[in-house]
Amino acid sequence: MQVDKTKRVGRWYFGGVASALAACCTHPLDLLKVHLQTQQKENVRTTTLLARIIKTDGILGFYNGLTASLLRQLTYSLTRFAIYDVMKKNLVEGNQVMPFYQKVLTAGLSGAIGGVVGTPADLVNVRMQNDIKLPHDKRRNYKHAIDGLYRVVREEGPARMFNGATMASSRAVLVTIGQLACYDQIKSSLLATGFFSDNLVTHFSSSIMAGTIATLLTMPLDVMKTRIMNAPPGTYKNILACAIEISRNGPSGFFKGFIPAFVRLGPHTVFTFIFLEQIRMNFGDDV
């Protein structure tokens, strides 16, 4: 008897694995986003940044900080996907459908916890990606993510590892609502129409819409988080000080790098859920 793969359910760690695979595909776009958001006085175009990275570090320069990006997904995304999945299974009995407001609350809580857990890796990720913008004598030159974490603790103290945790957690709440809750709701709505089945077309359609929503929700916080994490100690007294500095050039400052952010978060969301659904259908548990 042939098993219906679409009926299989995922395991708690599938989300983290899928996110790590997606990060390998979208890391160059994430690197461009960080470069654009950490600009202070200069206003370099994306094409100029591309040429500069290739000239100074070659093609491999687009993968600076990949180990930190993978570590971030295996902490931040693994945590939020796992909590969301476990809570959903415990809140929903049988074939009942979880109301959207419960999905939002569950995703928000999952994102808040995941944001805190993933902050150290996120800090190292931003620094490693931004390193190639600096003169050679001012670069941190972390060998890899673990080396970065070790040096942050040794040189700046353990508390520094959670610099920007409030902002990272706040952003994680919004991005998790945009991704997990909205993907879940959109997919369920499409399947309910009867015109869609649990296949690649539905997964792609749901994830691209979820990625768009997540980008719109998180862009302002994402800019502030990146600024705070990359700033020298004492640059900003608090989140409000960072927001005030950015707003001096108008509201557009909160959306600097919007296109690269959308291009990065959109494909990352699509890749994550396509990988997640394929892993679920091929390696998940039979109901």
C-alpha positions in Angstrom: 0.0 0.0 0.0 1.4 3.4 -1.1 1.7 5.9 1.7 0.3 9.4 1.1 3.4 11.6 1.8 1.3 14.8 2.2 -0.2 13.3 5.3 3.1 13.0 7.1 3.9 15.4 9.9 7.3 17.0 10.6 9.6 16.6 13.5 10.5 19.5 15.8 14.0 20.0 14.3 13.0 20.1 10.6 12.5 23.8 10.6 16.0 24.5 11.8 17.5 22.2 9.1 15.4 23.7 6.4 16.4 27.3 7.5 20.1 26.3 7.4 19.7 24.9 3.9 17.9 28.1 2.8 20.7 30.3 4.4 23.2 28.6 2.1 21.2 29.8 -0.9 20.5 33.4 0.2 23.6 34.3 2.2 25.0 36.7 -0.5 21.8 38.7 -0.5 21.9 38.9 3.3 25.4 40.2 3.2 24.4 42.9 0.7 21.5 43.9 3.0 23.9 44.2 6.0 26.3 46.4 4.0 23.5 48.7 2.9 22.0 49.1 6.4 25.3 49.8 8.1 26.2 52.7 5.9 26.6 55.9 7.8 27.6 58.9 5.6 28.1 57.2 2.3 25.2 56.2 0.1 26.6 53.4 -2.1 24.4 51.7 -4.7 23.9 48.0 -4.7 25.8 47.6 -8.0 28.7 49.6 -6.6 28.7 47.3 -3.6 28.7 44.2 -5.8 31.7 45.5 -7.7 33.6 46.5 -4.5 33.1 43.1 -2.9 34.3 41.2 -6.0 37.3 43.5 -6.3 38.5 43.2 -2.7 37.6 39.7 -1.8 36.5 37.9 -5.0 33.4 35.7 -5.4 34.0 34.0 -2.0 33.6 37.4 -0.4 29.8 37.0 -0.8 30.0 34.1 1.7 31.8 35.9 4.4 30.2 34.9 7.7 28.4 31.9 6.3 29.3 29.8 9.4 27.7 32.4 11.6 24.7 32.5 9.4 24.3 28.7 9.7 24.8 28.8 13.5 22.2 31.5 13.7 19.6 29.3 11.8 20.5 26.3 14.0 19.8 28.4 17.1 17.3 31.1 16.3 15.2 29.3 13.6 15.5 25.9 15.2 14.1 27.3 18.4 11.2 29.2 16.9 10.1 26.5 14.5 10.4 23.8 17.3 8.3 25.8 19.8 5.7 26.7 17.2 5.4 23.1 16.1 5.2 21.6 19.5 2.7 24.2 20.8 0.5 23.8 17.8 0.4 20.0 18.2 -0.6 20.4 21.9 -3.2 23.1 21.3 -4.9 21.4 18.4 -6.8 18.1 18.9 -7.5 15.7 16.1 -8.4 17.4 12.8 -9.3 20.8 14.4 -8.0 23.9 12.8 -6.1 26.4 15.0 -7.7 29.9 14.8 -5.5 32.5 13.2 -5.2 34.6 16.4 -3.8 31.5 18.2 -1.3 31.0 15.3 -0.2 34.7 15.7 0.2 34.4 19.5 2.1 31.1 19.2 4.3 32.4 16.5 5.0 35.6 18.5 6.0 33.7 21.6 8.2 31.3 19.5 9.9 34.2 17.8 10.6 36.1 21.1 12.3 33.1 22.6 14.1 32.2 19.4 15.3 35.8 19.0 17.0 35.7 22.4 18.6 32.3 21.8 19.9 33.4 18.4 21.3 36.8 19.4 25.0 35.7 20.0 25.2 34.0 16.6 23.4 37.0 15.0 25.9 39.4 16.5 28.8 37.5 15.1 27.0 37.1 11.7 26.6 40.8 11.3 30.2 41.5 12.3 31.6 38.9 9.9 29.5 40.1 7.0 30.5 43.7 7.6 34.2 43.0 8.1 35.1 43.3 4.4 33.9 46.9 4.4 36.6 47.9 7.0 40.3 48.6 6.3 42.4 45.6 6.9 43.9 46.9 10.1 40.5 47.4 11.6 38.9 44.1 10.7 38.0 41.7 13.5 39.0 38.7 11.3 37.0 36.0 13.1 38.0 32.6 11.7 34.5 31.2 12.0 31.4 31.6 14.1 32.7 29.7 17.2 35.9 31.8 17.1 33.8 34.9 16.9 31.7 33.9 20.0 34.9 33.0 21.9 36.5 36.3 21.1 33.4 38.4 22.0 33.3 36.7 25.4 37.1 37.1 26.0 37.5 40.6 24.7 34.2 42.3 25.5 32.6 40.1 28.2 29.7 37.6 28.2 27.1 40.3 28.4 28.2 41.7 25.0 27.0 38.5 23.3 23.4 39.6 24.0 23.9 43.2 22.8 20.8 44.1 20.8 18.8 41.1 22.2 15.8 43.3 22.8 15.7 44.4 19.2 16.5 41.0 17.9 13.7 39.4 19.9 11.3 42.1 18.8 12.1 41.6 15.2 11.9 37.8 15.6 8.4 38.2 16.9 7.3 40.0 13.8 9.2 37.9 11.3 7.9 34.7 12.9 4.3 36.0 12.7 4.9 37.0 9.1 6.5 33.7 8.2 5.1 30.8 10.3 1.6 32.1 11.2 0.9 33.7 7.8 2.3 30.8 5.9 0.3 28.4 7.9 -2.9 30.4 7.4 -2.4 31.1 3.7 -1.6 27.5 3.0 -4.7 26.3 4.9 -6.8 28.9 3.1 -5.5 27.8 -0.3 -6.1 24.1 0.4 -9.6 24.9 1.6 -10.6 26.4 -1.8 -10.3 23.0 -3.4 -8.3 24.4 -6.3 -4.9 23.7 -4.6 -3.4 20.5 -3.3 -0.5 20.0 -0.9 2.2 20.4 -3.6 5.1 22.6 -4.7 2.8 25.2 -6.3 0.9 25.7 -3.0 4.1 25.8 -1.0 5.7 28.4 -3.3 2.5 30.6 -3.4 2.1 30.5 0.4 5.7 31.2 1.1 6.2 34.1 -1.3 3.1 35.8 0.3 4.4 35.1 3.8 7.8 36.4 2.9 6.3 39.7 1.6 4.3 40.1 4.8 7.3 39.4 7.0 9.4 42.0 5.1 6.8 44.7 5.5 6.5 43.9 9.2 10.2 43.8 10.1 12.1 46.3 7.9 12.3 49.2 10.4 13.3 47.0 13.3 15.8 45.1 11.1 17.6 48.4 10.3 17.9 49.4 13.9 19.0 45.9 15.0 21.8 45.8 12.5 23.0 49.3 13.5 23.0 48.5 17.2 24.8 45.2 16.8 27.5 46.6 14.6 28.1 49.8 16.6 31.1 50.2 18.9 30.2 50.0 22.7 28.5 53.1 23.9 27.4 54.5 20.5 23.7 54.2 21.4 22.3 54.6 24.9 19.2 52.7 23.9 16.9 51.7 21.0 15.3 55.2 21.0 18.6 56.9 20.5 19.3 54.7 17.5 15.8 55.4 16.1 16.3 59.2 16.5 19.7 59.1 14.7 18.2 57.1 11.8 15.1 59.4 11.6 17.2 62.5 11.1 17.4 61.8 7.4 13.7 61.1 7.2 11.5 58.0 7.4 13.3 56.5 4.4 16.3 55.7 6.7 14.3 52.9 8.3 13.9 51.3 4.9 17.5 51.6 3.7 18.3 48.4 1.9 14.6 47.6 1.5 14.9 46.0 -1.9 17.8 43.7 -0.8 16.0 42.9 2.4 12.9 41.9 0.4 14.9 40.0 -2.1 16.8 38.2 0.7 13.8 37.5 3.1 11.4 36.6 0.3 13.6 33.9 -1.3 14.8 32.7 2.2 11.2 32.2 3.2 10.4 30.4 0.0 13.5 28.1 0.2 12.8 27.5 3.9 9.3 26.3 3.4 10.0 24.4 0.2 12.9 22.5 2.0 10.7 22.1 5.1 7.8 20.6 3.1 10.0 18.3 1.2 11.8 17.1 4.3 8.4 16.6 6.0 7.0 14.5 3.1 10.1 12.4 2.7 11.3 12.0 6.2 8.3 12.9 8.4 6.3 10.6 10.6 3.3 8.8 9.2 0.0 9.8 10.9 
